[in-house]
Amino acid sequence: MFEALGAHPWAYPMLEVAHILGIALLLGNLILLELRVFGWGAALPVVPLARLSLTLVGLGFVLAAASGLLMFSTQAGELLANRVFTAKMLLLLLAACNAAWFHARGSLQRLDFTARALMAASTVIWLLVLTCGRWIGYM
């Protein structure tokens, strides 16, 4: 099956499209929620916005992860030897830890300095993940 992904002329490009769509859903909705945490759109209630936004973030993550794993399967050896890929995976782990800390402390209910700091860190981490993902093919 994995050989077919690399051999079929449309398979890998379509996986890339699915990956980009997943990233767009994830980052677009995460940034929307982050803007609300920073006070933009204060008229919007944060909890219902977060419920919708985080549902779409989760959907985007699942799509990006599934397509990413399939793309990984076509060239696992090369990617495991790539330092930028390793950095991306470590940044994804850091993003998960940051999100867990944000939600475990009830940041959506507090919207305090720590919530804003964690959201700012989230933005930086995800931009670095995106940058590493783009650089993988060049390193």
Buried (B, 14 or more C-beta within 10 A) or exposed (E): EEEEBEEEEEBBEEBEEBBBBBBEBBBEBBBBBBBBBBEEEEEEEBEEBBEEBBEBBEBBBEBBBBBBEBBBBBBEEEBEEBEBBBBBBEBBEBBEEBBEEBEEBEBBEEBEEEBBEBBEBBBEBBEBBBEBBEBBEEE
